[in-house]
Amino acid sequence: MSKKVTLIMPGAGEDREARDAPIEPGTTAADLLKAANLDPEQWLLQLRRGDGFISLSGGDVLWDRVQEGEKVFPAAKNMTVG
C-alpha cells in the first residue's frame, strides 16, 4: 500500500517543478529528500496547513503526517533572505 504526495521542488515562478512521489509506511522526510537528490542535512520538508507551514524533521514519518495527494515543499535549512 502506498500514498502519493506531490513534491514541489524549489524554484521561482515558472522554474518550480512538481513531482509525484509515492511513499510507503515508514518513509521519512529524509528518505523523500534523498530520493529528490536533496541533502537532509541542508533541507527540510514543509506542509502547508491553513495560512502557515509545518516543518518536518528528517526522522518524521511522512505516512503519519500527510494525506493522499498533499503537497510537500523542500525548504533550505539555512536560507538567507535579504
DSSP file (Angstrom, degrees, kcal/mol; ACC not computed):
  #  RESIDUE AA STRUCTURE BP1 BP2  ACC     N-H-->O    O-->H-N    N-H-->O    O-->H-N    TCO  KAPPA ALPHA  PHI   PSI    X-CA   Y-CA   Z-CA
    1    1 A M              0   0    0      0, 0.0     2,-0.3     0, 0.0     0, 0.0   0.000 360.0 360.0 360.0 135.4    0.0    0.0    0.0
    2    2 A S        -     0   0    0     22,-0.1     2,-0.3     2,-0.0    22,-0.2  -0.942 360.0-142.7-138.8 161.6    1.3    3.4   -0.9
    3    3 A K  E     -A   23   0A   0     20,-2.4    20,-3.2    -2,-0.3     2,-0.5  -0.876  17.4-137.4-115.9 154.2    0.3    7.1   -0.9
    4    4 A K  E     +A   22   0A   0     -2,-0.3    65,-3.7    18,-0.2     2,-0.3  -0.968  23.2 177.2-115.3 127.2    1.2    9.6   -3.5
    5    5 A V  E     -A   21   0A   0     16,-2.3    16,-3.2    -2,-0.5     2,-0.6  -0.790  29.2-119.4-116.0 165.4    2.2   13.1   -2.5
    6    6 A T  E     -Ab  20  71A   0     64,-2.6    66,-2.8    -2,-0.3     2,-0.7  -0.940  19.0-152.5-109.9 121.3    3.4   15.9   -4.7
    7    7 A L  E     -Ab  19  72A   0     12,-3.3    12,-2.4    -2,-0.6     2,-0.9  -0.830   6.3-154.0 -93.2 116.3    6.9   17.2   -4.1
    8    8 A I  E     -A   18   0A   0     64,-2.8    10,-0.2    -2,-0.7     3,-0.1  -0.811  17.0-144.8 -94.6 104.8    7.1   20.9   -5.1
    9    9 A M  E     -A   17   0A   0      8,-3.4     8,-0.7    -2,-0.9    66,-0.0  -0.347  26.4 -91.9 -72.4 149.1   10.8   21.5   -5.9
   10   10 A P  S    S+     0   0    0      0, 0.0     2,-0.3     0, 0.0    -1,-0.1  -0.202  70.6 109.4 -61.1 149.2   12.4   24.8   -5.1
   11   11 A G        -     0   0    0      5,-0.1     2,-0.5    -3,-0.1     5,-0.1  -0.859  62.7 -91.1 160.8 170.1   12.4   27.5   -7.8
   12   12 A A  S >  S-     0   0    0     -2,-0.3     3,-2.6     4,-0.0     4,-0.1  -0.910  74.7 -46.9-110.5 132.0   10.9   30.8   -8.6
   13   13 A G  G >  S+     0   0    0     -2,-0.5     3,-1.4     1,-0.3     0, 0.0  -0.238 132.9   8.2  55.5-119.4    7.7   31.2  -10.6
   14   14 A E  G 3  S+     0   0    0      1,-0.3    -1,-0.3    -2,-0.1     0, 0.0   0.621 120.7  72.6 -70.1 -14.2    7.9   29.0  -13.7
   15   15 A D  G <  S+     0   0    0     -3,-2.6    -1,-0.3     2,-0.1    -2,-0.2   0.614  72.7 105.6 -78.5 -12.0   11.1   27.3  -12.5
   16   16 A R    <   -     0   0    0     -3,-1.4     2,-0.4    -5,-0.1    -5,-0.1  -0.437  57.4-157.3 -69.2 142.7    9.2   25.4   -9.8
   17   17 A E  E     -A    9   0A   0     -8,-0.7    -8,-3.4    -2,-0.1     2,-0.5  -0.979   6.4-150.5-125.8 133.6    8.7   21.7  -10.6
   18   18 A A  E     -A    8   0A   0     -2,-0.4     2,-0.4   -10,-0.2   -10,-0.2  -0.893  16.3-173.8-103.4 131.4    6.1   19.4   -9.2
   19   19 A R  E     -A    7   0A   0    -12,-2.4   -12,-3.3    -2,-0.5     2,-0.3  -0.987  24.8-126.5-126.2 132.3    7.0   15.7   -8.9
   20   20 A D  E     -A    6   0A   0     -2,-0.4   -14,-0.2   -14,-0.2   -16,-0.0  -0.602  30.0-169.8 -71.6 135.1    4.7   12.8   -7.9
   21   21 A A  E     -A    5   0A   0    -16,-3.2   -16,-2.3    -2,-0.3     2,-0.2  -0.908  11.1-151.3-134.6 105.8    6.3   11.0   -5.1
   22   22 A P  E     -A    4   0A   0      0, 0.0     2,-0.3     0, 0.0   -18,-0.2  -0.553  17.0-166.7 -73.6 139.7    4.9    7.6   -3.8
   23   23 A I  E     -A    3   0A   0    -20,-3.2   -20,-2.4    -2,-0.2     3,-0.0  -0.945   6.6-153.8-126.1 150.9    5.6    6.9   -0.2
   24   24 A E    >   -     0   0    0     -2,-0.3     3,-2.3   -22,-0.2    39,-0.3  -0.735  43.7 -73.5-112.7 162.9    5.2    3.7    1.8
   25   25 A P  T 3  S+     0   0    0      0, 0.0     3,-0.1     0, 0.0    -1,-0.1  -0.377 124.0  27.4 -54.8 133.1    4.6    3.2    5.5
   26   26 A G  T 3  S+     0   0    0      1,-0.3     2,-0.2    -3,-0.0    36,-0.0   0.266  82.8 142.0  95.5 -11.8    7.8    4.1    7.3
   27   27 A T    <   -     0   0    0     -3,-2.3    35,-2.5    34,-0.1    36,-0.7  -0.472  37.8-152.8 -65.0 128.2    9.0    6.6    4.7
   28   28 A T  B  >  -E   61   0B   0     33,-0.3     4,-1.9    -2,-0.2    33,-0.2  -0.537  27.8-109.2 -98.3 167.1   10.7    9.5    6.4
   29   29 A A  H  > S+     0   0    0     31,-1.9     4,-2.3    28,-0.5    29,-0.2   0.894 122.0  54.5 -58.8 -39.8   11.1   13.1    5.3
   30   30 A A  H  > S+     0   0    0     28,-2.3     4,-2.6     1,-0.2    -1,-0.2   0.883 104.2  54.4 -62.9 -38.7   14.9   12.4    4.9
   31   31 A D  H  > S+     0   0    0     27,-0.4     4,-2.1     1,-0.2    -1,-0.2   0.923 110.4  45.8 -60.0 -44.7   14.0    9.4    2.6
   32   32 A L  H  X S+     0   0    0     -4,-1.9     4,-1.1     2,-0.2    -2,-0.2   0.896 112.4  50.4 -68.1 -39.8   12.0   11.7    0.3
   33   33 A L  H  <>S+     0   0    0     -4,-2.3     5,-2.8     1,-0.2     3,-0.5   0.925 110.6  49.5 -62.5 -44.2   14.6   14.4    0.3
   34   34 A K  H ><5S+     0   0    0     -4,-2.6     3,-1.9     1,-0.2    -2,-0.2   0.896 107.0  55.2 -61.7 -40.0   17.3   11.9   -0.6
   35   35 A A  H 3<5S+     0   0    0     -4,-2.1    -1,-0.2     1,-0.3    -2,-0.2   0.777 108.1  49.9 -63.8 -25.7   15.1   10.5   -3.4
   36   36 A A  T 3<5S-     0   0    0     -4,-1.1    -1,-0.3    -3,-0.5    -2,-0.2   0.245 121.5-110.2 -94.4  11.9   14.9   14.0   -4.8
   37   37 A N  T < 5S+     0   0    0     -3,-1.9     2,-0.4     1,-0.2    -3,-0.2   0.837  75.9 134.3  60.8  36.2   18.7   14.4   -4.6
   38   38 A L      < -     0   0    0     -5,-2.8    -1,-0.2    -8,-0.1    -2,-0.2  -0.964  59.7-121.2-115.4 134.1   18.5   16.9   -1.7
   39   39 A D    >>  -     0   0    0     -2,-0.4     3,-2.0     1,-0.2     4,-1.8  -0.609  11.6-147.7 -76.1 118.1   20.7   16.5    1.3
   40   40 A P  T 34 S+     0   0    0      0, 0.0    18,-0.2     0, 0.0    -1,-0.2   0.681  98.7  63.0 -61.1 -16.3   18.6   16.1    4.5
   41   41 A E  T 34 S+     0   0    0      1,-0.2    -2,-0.0   -11,-0.1     3,-0.0   0.747 115.0  31.5 -74.9 -23.2   21.4   17.9    6.4
   42   42 A Q  T <4 S+     0   0    0     -3,-2.0    35,-3.0    35,-0.1    36,-0.5   0.611 121.5  47.7-106.2 -18.7   20.7   21.0    4.3
   43   43 A W  E  <  -C   76   0A   0     -4,-1.8     2,-0.3    33,-0.3    33,-0.2  -0.871  53.6-172.0-128.3 154.9   17.0   20.7    3.6
   44   44 A L  E     -C   75   0A   0     31,-2.2    31,-2.7    -2,-0.3     2,-0.4  -0.891  26.3-115.4-133.3 168.9   13.7   20.0    5.5
   45   45 A L  E     -CD  74  56A   0     11,-1.3    11,-3.2    -2,-0.3     2,-0.4  -0.832  24.6-161.1-106.1 146.9   10.2   19.4    4.3
   46   46 A Q  E     -CD  73  55A   0     27,-1.8    27,-2.5    -2,-0.4     2,-0.4  -0.970   6.3-154.4-126.8 144.6    7.2   21.6    5.0
   47   47 A L  E     -CD  72  54A   0      7,-2.5     7,-2.8    -2,-0.4     2,-0.6  -0.942  20.9-128.9-111.1 136.6    3.5   21.0    4.8
   48   48 A R  E     + D   0  53A   0     23,-0.6     2,-0.4    -2,-0.4     5,-0.3  -0.772  31.3 175.2 -85.5 124.5    1.1   23.9    4.2
   49   49 A R  E >   - D   0  52A   0      3,-2.5     3,-2.1    -2,-0.6     2,-0.2  -0.961  58.7 -47.9-131.7 113.9   -1.6   23.9    6.8
   50   50 A G  T 3  S-     0   0    0     -2,-0.4    -2,-0.0     1,-0.3     0, 0.0  -0.453 122.7 -19.4  63.2-126.8   -4.1   26.7    6.8
   51   51 A D  T 3  S+     0   0    0     -2,-0.2    -1,-0.3    -3,-0.1     2,-0.2   0.414 131.6  48.0 -92.4   0.8   -2.2   30.0    6.5
   52   52 A G  E <  S-D   49   0A   0     -3,-2.1    -3,-2.5    -5,-0.0     2,-0.3  -0.582  76.5-108.0-130.0-169.9    1.1   28.6    7.6
   53   53 A F  E     -D   48   0A   0     -5,-0.3     2,-0.5    -2,-0.2    -5,-0.2  -0.921  12.3-146.4-124.5 149.3    3.6   25.8    7.3
   54   54 A I  E     -D   47   0A   0     -7,-2.8    -7,-2.5    -2,-0.3     2,-0.3  -0.978  20.9-141.3-111.9 125.4    4.6   22.8    9.5
   55   55 A S  E     -D   46   0A   0     -2,-0.5     2,-0.5    -9,-0.2    -9,-0.2  -0.694  10.9-153.6 -88.7 138.8    8.2   21.8    9.2
   56   56 A L  E     -D   45   0A   0    -11,-3.2   -11,-1.3    -2,-0.3     2,-0.1  -0.938   9.8-136.6-113.2 131.4    9.1   18.2    9.3
   57   57 A S    >   -     0   0    0     -2,-0.5     3,-1.6   -13,-0.1   -28,-0.5  -0.364  33.5 -99.2 -78.9 166.0   12.5   16.9   10.6
   58   58 A G  T 3  S+     0   0    0      1,-0.3   -28,-2.3   -29,-0.2   -27,-0.4   0.800 121.8  51.2 -56.3 -32.8   14.4   14.2    8.7
   59   59 A G  T 3  S+     0   0    0    -30,-0.2    -1,-0.3   -31,-0.2     2,-0.2   0.534  80.6 115.1 -86.2  -6.4   13.2   11.5   11.1
   60   60 A D    <   -     0   0    0     -3,-1.6   -31,-1.9     1,-0.1     2,-0.6  -0.456  69.6-125.9 -66.8 132.1    9.5   12.3   10.8
   61   61 A V  B >>  -E   28   0B   0    -33,-0.2     4,-0.6    -2,-0.2     3,-0.6  -0.700  15.7-157.2 -81.2 119.2    7.5    9.5    9.2
   62   62 A L  H >> S+     0   0    0    -35,-2.5     4,-2.4    -2,-0.6     3,-1.4   0.860  84.6  68.5 -65.8 -37.7    5.6   11.0    6.3
   63   63 A W  H 34 S+     0   0    0    -36,-0.7    -1,-0.2   -39,-0.3   -35,-0.1   0.858 104.5  43.9 -51.7 -39.3    2.9    8.3    6.2
   64   64 A D  H <4 S+     0   0    0     -3,-0.6    -1,-0.3     1,-0.2    -2,-0.2   0.675 119.5  41.8 -79.8 -17.9    1.5    9.6    9.6
   65   65 A R  H << S+     0   0    0     -3,-1.4     2,-0.3    -4,-0.6    -2,-0.2   0.681 104.7  60.1-107.3 -22.0    1.7   13.3    8.7
   66   66 A V     <  -     0   0    0     -4,-2.4     2,-0.3     4,-0.0     3,-0.0  -0.777  64.7-136.6-116.2 156.3    0.5   13.6    5.1
   67   67 A Q    >   -     0   0    0     -2,-0.3     3,-2.1     1,-0.1    -2,-0.0  -0.690  44.9 -78.4-100.7 158.0   -2.7   12.9    3.2
   68   68 A E  T 3  S+     0   0    0     -2,-0.3   -63,-0.2     1,-0.3    -1,-0.1  -0.336 118.8  10.5 -53.0 129.3   -3.0   11.3   -0.2
   69   69 A G  T 3  S+     0   0    0    -65,-3.7    -1,-0.3     1,-0.2   -64,-0.2   0.426  92.2 146.3  80.4  -0.4   -2.3   13.9   -2.9
   70   70 A E    <   -     0   0    0     -3,-2.1   -64,-2.6   -66,-0.2     2,-0.4  -0.335  47.8-119.9 -69.9 151.9   -1.0   16.5   -0.4
   71   71 A K  E     -b    6   0A   0    -66,-0.2   -23,-0.6   -23,-0.1     2,-0.4  -0.755  24.5-167.0 -93.7 138.1    1.8   18.9   -1.5
   72   72 A V  E     -bC   7  47A   0    -66,-2.8   -64,-2.8    -2,-0.4   -25,-0.2  -0.956   6.6-152.2-123.1 146.3    5.2   18.9    0.4
   73   73 A F  E     - C   0  46A   0    -27,-2.5   -27,-1.8    -2,-0.4     2,-0.2  -0.961   9.0-139.2-125.2 116.2    7.8   21.7   -0.1
   74   74 A P  E     - C   0  45A   0      0, 0.0     2,-0.4     0, 0.0   -29,-0.2  -0.523  25.7-171.8 -67.4 140.5   11.5   21.3    0.4
   75   75 A A  E     - C   0  44A   0    -31,-2.7   -31,-2.2    -2,-0.2     2,-0.1  -1.000  26.8-112.9-136.1 136.2   13.0   24.3    2.2
   76   76 A A  E >   - C   0  43A   0     -2,-0.4     3,-0.8   -33,-0.2   -33,-0.3  -0.455  19.0-144.0 -66.0 135.8   16.6   25.1    2.8
   77   77 A K  T 3  S+     0   0    0    -35,-3.0     2,-0.2     1,-0.3    -1,-0.1   0.857  97.6  39.1 -69.4 -35.6   17.5   25.0    6.5
   78   78 A N  T 3  S+     0   0    0    -36,-0.5     2,-0.3     2,-0.1    -1,-0.3  -0.380  80.6 165.4-113.5  53.3   20.0   27.9    6.3
   79   79 A M    <   -     0   0    0     -3,-0.8     2,-0.6    -2,-0.2    -4,-0.0  -0.526  24.9-150.0 -74.6 132.2   18.1   30.2    3.9
   80   80 A T        -     0   0    0     -2,-0.3     2,-0.4     2,-0.0    -2,-0.1  -0.907  13.2-169.9-103.4 124.2   19.5   33.8    3.8
   81   81 A V              0   0    0     -2,-0.6    -2,-0.0     1,-0.1     0, 0.0  -0.931 360.0 360.0-113.8 134.9   16.9   36.4    3.0
   82   82 A G              0   0    0     -2,-0.4    -1,-0.1     0, 0.0    -2,-0.0   0.352 360.0 360.0 160.8 360.0   17.8   39.9    2.2
